[in-house]
Every structure is written in C-alpha cells, then in structure tokens.
Amino acid sequence: MAIKQRKQSEWATATGTVPLLDMDRSSACCSSSSTSTSSSFTSTYSCPTPASATLEDIHSRSRRAISAEKLTCHLRHLLLAGLLLCLALAGGAEGRRHAPLMFEESDTGRRSNRPAVTECQFGKVLRELGSTWYADLGPPFGVMYCIKCECVAIPKKRRIVARVQCRNIKNECPPAKCDDPISLPGKCCKTCPGDRNDTDVALDVPVPNEEEERNMKHYAALLTGRTSYFLKGEEMKSMYTTYNPQNVVATARFLFHKKNLYYSFYTSSRIGRPRAIQFVDDAGVILEEHQLETTLAGTLSVYQNATGKICGVWRRVPRDYKRILRDDRLHVVLLWGNKHQAELALAGKVAKYTALQTELFSSLLEPPQTINGRADPQLAGAGGTAIVSTSSGAASSMHLTLVFNGVFGAEEFADAALSVRIELPERKELVFDEIPRVRKPSAEINVLELSSPISIQNLRLMSRGKLLLTVESKKYPQLRIQGHIVTRASCEIFQTLLAPHSDSATKSSGLAWVYLNTDGSLAYNIETEHVNTRDRPNISLIEEQGKRKAKLEDLTPSFNFNQAIGSVEKLGPKVLESLYAGELGVNVATEHETSLIRGRLVPRPVADARDSAEPILLKRQEHSDSNQQNPHAVGMAWMSIDNECNLHYEVTLNGVAAQDLQLYLEEKPIEAIGAPVTRKLLEEFNGNYLEGFFLSMPSAELIKLEISVCYLEVHSKHTKQLLLRGKLKSTKVPNHCFPVYTDNNVPVPGDHNDNHMVTGETKCFHSGRFYNESEQWRSAQDQCQMCACLRGQSSCEVIKCPALKCKSATEQLLQREGECCPSCVPKREVTAIGSGSSSASSSSVIVGDSSPATNATDLLQQRRGCRLGEQFHPAGASWHPFLPPNGFDTCTTCSCDPLTLEIRCPRLVCPPLQCSEKLAYRPDKKACCKVCPEGKQSSSGGHKTTPNNPNVLQDQAMQRSPSHTAEEVLANGGCKVVNKVYENGQEWHPILMSHGEQKCIKCRCKDSKVNCDRKRCSRSTCQQQQQQTRVSSKRRLFEKPDAAAPALDECCSTQCRRSRRHHKRQPHHQQQRSAGASSS
C-alpha cells in the first residue's frame, strides 16, 4: 500500500491532475447510492479554482492556508481516487498492476526546456488556461460526463504553472422532479422522461473576441538597463543579474495572431545570443519561459543566423494573459549566461505603438563605445529604438517614432531639447536634422514622433542600410545614442506556390520563398518541377497591381537544373513597399508561354515549422487517379522540431478540390526496393492551409526524421487516394531529443533473440534492396549463390550442383552461359549449337556467347523452362531445392522435364541397413542415409567380428568372456565406475546407495568415457499419459477390483508431475512477490 501511495503522489505531482472517486459511466454518476462518497477535491497545490477567476484572485488565494479538516478529507479522497483512476487508465493486467504516469518523461530532460507551462496537457490534447472539459479516458471508458476538469494556474516559486484539476460534479446536479428519473447518453444528471430542460452543469468554454484580437495586433518593447528597474528590487535581485557594464540594448516586435504571440528581437552585437526569454507581469511572476538554442556556432535556424534576429512564438496565450497584454502590464525579459558568457538580465514593457502597423524600417539605438572599447558611464542603461515608416509616391516622406531613454541631463526635468539626425557616414552628408523638445523627460521610456519629406535617393540609401540615426541631448552632446536604420525587426518570410493560372495541360509547378537581410538585400529560393530547360525558362520578380504586371528583377542567371538560389543586392524603396504590401510575385515564362506558372508572395511570421532550413514541394504523382480531378494541384510544407522535442508542420495547398484531407508522415530506412514503410497519421483537415503539431513523439521516431528517408503525403479521406507527396529534407533534431540508451549495446535492425519475436515487418537488406521474411533470391553479386531472409538476417550459400549421369548414347553434359550447373542436353542440340559434339559424354561443355543459337527453334528452347516459387529453371535442368535455414537439400534432386516441362523432385532412396537401426548413424549432419558401424555389419559368410580386428570400431557391447581381465577391457576402451568395469559400448542404469537403481537414467561407455542421460519426455507424451491416467481412474469404478491397471511409463509420469507442480507454483510465487512488494 505504501508503494501505491507513493506512486499516486508522484503521479499527482508530475501532472497536477487530481483523480476522482467515481469513474463509472454517466448512468452511475448520479446514482443516489454513491452520493455519500463524492466530494470535490483539489490538486497537490491548491483547491479547485473556478475557471472565471482572474490572476489576482489566484495570487490572493494561494496565500491562504487550508484547514486541517479539509486537508485530511482531501488526502483521504486523493488516496481512494488514485487507485480507481489507475485502474481506468491502465490497459491489461500488467497495466493494472503498475499505474502509468500521464507524462512519462516529466522527470527526464525532455520537459526541462519549459519550466513555466501556461497550458495543460490532458492525454495528447492541450487545454487553455482557464478552460473546462469533461474527462475523456479513451476506450473502453470514453468520455466521463460526471467528471469535470479544468486547467488552473498554480503559483510555484514566482512562476505560474498550469495544472489539471478534476472533480465529480454529480452532487451539483439539481434534484429530479419525478420519482423515476432516467440517465440519457452524453449527460451526467438524471432527467425526467419528456423533460427538455438541460440539467447538466454548463462548461466554461472560452469564446474568442475577434474584434478584441484585431485591435491588439502589433506591440514593441525596449530593453535597456533603465527599463529593467523592477528586476533590481529586493525580491527580484536574487534571481536576476542586472550588472550591464557593456550597455547592452535590445528591442522587440510582437505580432498577436490567432491566439499566438510571435516575437522578434534585435540585440546588441556586443553580446551573444541569449539563453532564455521570460514573460512576466508587474509583480515579477513568470507567466511563460522559453529556452533558446545556444551553440558556439549560433542557432540551428538558417534564417536567424542570416539576419541576426531572435524569433519564436508563444502559442495559445490564455485569456487572463491577453488581458494583461492589452492593459500594457506584460514585461519581457532576456537572459544571458552560460559557461561561455556572463550572467545578464534585460527587461522591458510590452506596449502598443500605432506606427508599428506601417513600419518598414527599424533601428536599435545604443550608446557609442569609447576609445578603449567600453561604454560611457554617463550613459549607463541608456538606449532606444526607432520605428520608421516611409512613402515613395509622388511626394516621398518619412515618419519617425523614437522610443528611448538616458539622453537627458540630471537637471533637465522639463522641456528638454534634443538633436535628431539622419546622416550618411560614408560621405558625411546630413539627410535629416531636427531639434524637437520633450516636455516631461522620463528615466524609463520617452516617445517622440517626427515626420519629414525625404528624397527617393535617400530612401534608396535607407533601404540598403547606409543611413545612421543619432539622438543626442542638445545641452549635453556627449549624451548620445545611435544606430543604423535597417529592415524592420520583425521575423518574417514571404512565400508562394507557383502554379498555372490557366486551363493549360502543363504539369509544371513550383514554390518560392524570400526574406530580407539587415543590409536590405533580398535572398530568394525558387524550386520548380517539370520546367524543361530546353524551353529556355525565364524567372523574374514581378509587381502585381490589378491586371498590370511589371517586371522588377531578372532571376534567370541563378537558375540551375530546377532551382534558383541567390540574392538581389540593390532593392529600391518601391520594391520594399510592394513586398510588405503583398504585391510582389514570382513568374516563370518560356518561349511559348509568357506566364507558365506564377504566384504572389505572402508574408508569414518565422517560428516553429517555418523556422526550418527550407520547405518541401508537394508534387502530384504521375500515375495517380486524382490527376484528372486536380490537374494543377501543388503544395508546400514546412517541418521542424522545437526545443521541447515536439514536431511542428505547416502545409499550404493550391488547386486541390474542397474535401476532407489527411496528412501522413511516411518513413523508410533507405531508398531501396522493398524497403519497410511506416506511415503515421499527423492530422485530418480540410481547406488549403494547415498548421499543427504532434506532441510527445517518441525519441526513436524523431531521430528517423534526421537519418531516414521521409515523405509527407496528402490523402483524400473518403477515396483514400494519394493527392500530393514530397520528400523531406533532413530535419535537424536537437541533441537532447535523441534517444537515450541505458547500456553499451546499441540495438540494430535485425538483431533479434528468443525474447524478441520477429514481427511481420521484419525485412532483410541485401544487394541494395529489401526482402521480406522467408523470401528467397539469387544474389546480385554472384548469380550462383542462393540467399534467404530469416529473422531479419540474410544468409547466402553457393548453389550445389547435383551429380548427373547422362545417357551416353543420346545426351551430353552441357553448361550453358549464365547457368551455374550443367545439365543433360540431347547431342543433336549440342551439334546444332556447334560446341564440340565429339567430346565424351562424361565431359562438361560450356557454351558461351561466341556460339549463339542460329535459329528460332534454339531461341525458343532457351526460353522454355519451369518455375518453382520465384525461381526459373530452363528445360532439362536439375537442381537441389533450397530450404532455409538448412540450406540446400542434397537428398532431393528436382528436374524440369524437357518435353512436358513438369517438375519432379524425387528423394534419394537409401539402401537397406545391414545393422540395427539403433546402431546406425549419419556420417555428417547433412548425410542423406545412415550407415552402420564397421564392426556391426552382418556377414553372409558368418564371420564373427572380434575386438582384436583393427578395422572394427571398438564401440560395440560384446558378450563378456570370463577369460577377459579388467586390464584387457580397459585397454579396449572400457570404463571404470566405482570399482566396476564396463566394456566399450556397454549401457547400464546407475545405482545410488540411498535410492537404489535409477531406471530413468541410462549411462553408456564409449572410448573410455562415460555419458549419462536422463530420459526426456515430450509435452505430447505427458498429455497422453495424463489423459490415460484420467481414463483409467474412471474405468476403475466399473471394473473388478482385481483387474490389472494399464501399464504407465514411470519415468515420464514422475517427470510430468514435476512439470505440472512447477507451473502451478509460478502464479503462487507471483502473488507472494506482489504481496511482499505491497507490504514493503
């Protein structure tokens, strides 16, 4: 019982899930007999919290103490309910004996990358913080409508951790108004017949407010030493290190889209990549924490390495946290510190800025470094960011929003003058210079907005990252922050599918994705399918405005085979504005088609699946029946594995008819014929877009995404047809997601033993292809070897040719070209082939390609033959059948009749033995016939063999002669056992002093060695003897008392009884063992 309590406690601690007392179906949940045992319970941390409670209520409620009476009641209910829920969740007897944890990897390193969790995982379903649902225990129990679960927030060491709490709600059912209420399927509370009023307890389901989400879309944050003020408090300074001697500054952009908060960061080049990101509230409570990949070479992301940004997403932000974000009470913290860098924490408030909706450029403003490379102490904690919007129309203009601090003197309390300049450092040209005033300078955040006309030439320099923005105090010029204006800080790519826009019969398709570097260059990646280079394709970047399509850049010079990879170095401001507005596209033309395939680039935030190296093209299959319904279907898919070892994927389709679809992941070890294929259903969906994830994928399956050959397939759910298919590139798996082996023996495919039975999927890899279990084939490396697949291992053996005796008058032994064994061929055919008919019949003639058949009859004769299994044998051939695992059966010779093409496989007829069957033996394991020992053969002349004959093997038991002495017997191979001498070949039963003669043991002397064996009884013998004993016991009731009982084998009866006692004792020992474990 102590072990069960400890396991239940570990289960509750790891999952935060509270089991329930009553796990019956809906009809039993409202039964009056069990109402006395029902109550609501709590988790290990707190009592059930209503889903409508705010974060402040949770904080205040966590400070209250629970009375001793409630605690005792809760612990008693927790113990009883844990046993019932373990029985409900377990499958099979073994599962009922050992209660499984819901999160099996909660104590390993798989979950250590997410210390703060803001959503609950119930099975494989994620639940939003504050949501409620009915517990679904899966088959055979299904949904338990009397068990209401909710995802509540639990404060734990200045963190908010989501936990599942479940309770029995049958006590909350209103009393029935009739005498005989009934239970309806899908309901917990009993109702009266004909009553249409719903008496069930309503669930609190979060309803998204689309208007609210539209208004809270763009946010930004400035992270400096001055904005990190709340980290320096008495309660917080022990957790964070805010010492910032290098004046590191960071800025962030946030996009709230479909319940997800995408974040992007620009940080100072003076420090490396941070190790973690935290989202905290005003009180410093950690709401969410993301661990970042930190390697010596940077991150695994190609986009983040190229742009220097930090990208990610906070998925499924809870309702309470959305309210904190909307009220500007959310802070973000960047954490540095590992064995290669010092500890540092920077924080800033996430705030809404109107200019973010039209932002095209960004700037990170930092204090300039002195000559010795250190920051000015007067500018400690200073920094800023700029949000730049431009318009390149008839009158080009620029709008500047500055968010900054630290450039005011100590006595500047009001109406402080600043100098804001934009200049070209290379030529020392001043582009913009203005002296604004700040009415009430703040030590934390100051916002300043400026607008000015600007020339197209200066906008072009701005788009290439050439302009420097400087903000300094007019009174104290040494108080200055500055930074280059670069492309906006948001992490985003632009992607499109390339498909025909007409009813042409072309099979061409493709995809394109581009992104902007910090220097303003446009990196592009284009992949095409069925675009013939003979048609001289022309790939260009176009601007689509209505029906007008203007060519902006020619990308054809970088096109090689089916890819075009490169960058456009000098982009104009108009191109940049069109790109962010979604008006740029990619067009592929040929000599005959002005627009073979094209697509418009659409912006997408970079996170999870889109943070992988590159997408894959989902192509139509050549021989698929779906090509007629979807002639121009094409798709694009991204796939990646995050730092928590979860699989993320995103699929975009075009040209697929509206229907229910299924997304499958197919895996095979290598690309070879007959390779074993494993398919996993990822998700079912409809429409042209899918973004999803797969939780808790086993490590052994994750690693296959990197080392195996994987495909992504889109199937029709109803017709099961394969619509699109694409081969995955190698998906990088984080190191901590690799499977951990507990011993030094790494299992390999095909390494089996008796404890691991071979499944039907076991295959063998040989000569570049896979073969099924028990399949036979000729080796591709040597055609004269036969191979077989047995338990995942392939074994090959050289073909053994049978000994043939041809008819000397009409046949000749002939070995044709390409055959491994000779065969008997009529001499007339040998003469027609011209291969030396004058040779003797006993010789073998090899016919090669130098003397081919000269007429159609000979060609037909070569093609004629017999087929046995998967092997073809020409007419007249003879062979030994190949029977793995024993190899070739040389005792059987099969032949293909040259006239009737019938296969005959007679077995070798052995000559009669000249000795007893017991004395006969096989010379070797594969010998077809037994032979007699030389000294045991009977002679027609009456010759009597004696031990003095040197040709006789001295292993026979001869009749002892009184004239033989013990020395003579021992000299002839006899044995001496306990002062008794036995002759060579003599058999006897040993005699034990305490038990007498052992009839069930037989000893034999052979060549001076004694071997003793106990008589072994097979299972079938035991069953027959047991049945015979049962029948004889029934017959005794009707037979005379003096009737003789049937003879039984005493040795087998004793051995069979011992075997039965052993099998009966095993369950008894298991019960004792389990009882001992429970008592411990």
Secondary structure, DSSP 8 states (H G I E B T S, - for coil): -HHHHHHHHHHHHHH-----S----HHHHT-GGGGGG------SS-S---TT--HHHHHHHHTS---HHHHHHHHHHHHHHHHHHHHHH--SHHHHHS---SSTTTTSTTSTT-SS--EEEETTEEEETT-EEEEE--TTT-EEEEEEEEEEEEE-SSBEEEEEEEEE-GGGS---SSSS-B--TT-SS-B-TT--S--S---------HHHHHHS-EEEEEEBTTTTGGGGSTTTTTT-----TT---EEEEEEEETTEEEEEEEE-TTS---SEEEEE-TT--EEEEEE---BTTB-S-HHHHHH--EEEEE-S--HHHHHHHHTT--EEEEEEEETTEEEEEEEEE-B--GGGGG--EEEEEB--B-TTS-B-GGGTT-EEEEEEEEE-SSS-EEEEEEEEES-S-TT--SSEEEEEEEEETTTTEEEEEE--EESS--SS-EEEEEEEE--HHHHHHHHTT--EEEEEESS-TTSEEEEEEEE-S--EEEEEEEB-SSS-----EEEEEEEE-TTS-EEEEEEEES--GGG--EEEEEEEETTEEEEEEE-GGGEETTEEEEEE----HHHHHHHHTT-EEEEEE-SS-S-SEEEE-EEEE--GGGGSS--EEEB--TT-GGGTT-TT-EEEEEEEE-TTS-EEEEEEEES--SSEEEEEEEEESSS-BT---EEEEEEEEESSEEEEEE-S--HHHHTHHHHSEEEEEEEETTT--EEEEEE-------GGGS---SSS----TT---TTS---TT-EEEETTEEEETT-EEE-SS-TTEEEEEETTEEEEEE---------TTTEEEEEETT-SS-EEEEHHHHHHHTS-TTS-TTS-EEE-TTS---SHHHHHHHH-EEEETTEEEETT-EE--EETTTEE-TTB-EEE-TTT--EE--B------SS-TTT-B-SSTT-SS-B--GGG---TT-----TT-TTS-S-S-----TT--HHHHHHTT-EEETTEEE-TT-EE--EETTTEE-TTEEEEEETTEEEEEE----HHHHHHHHHHHHHHHHHTTTS-TT-------HHHHHHHHHHHHHHHHHHHHHHHHHHHHHH-
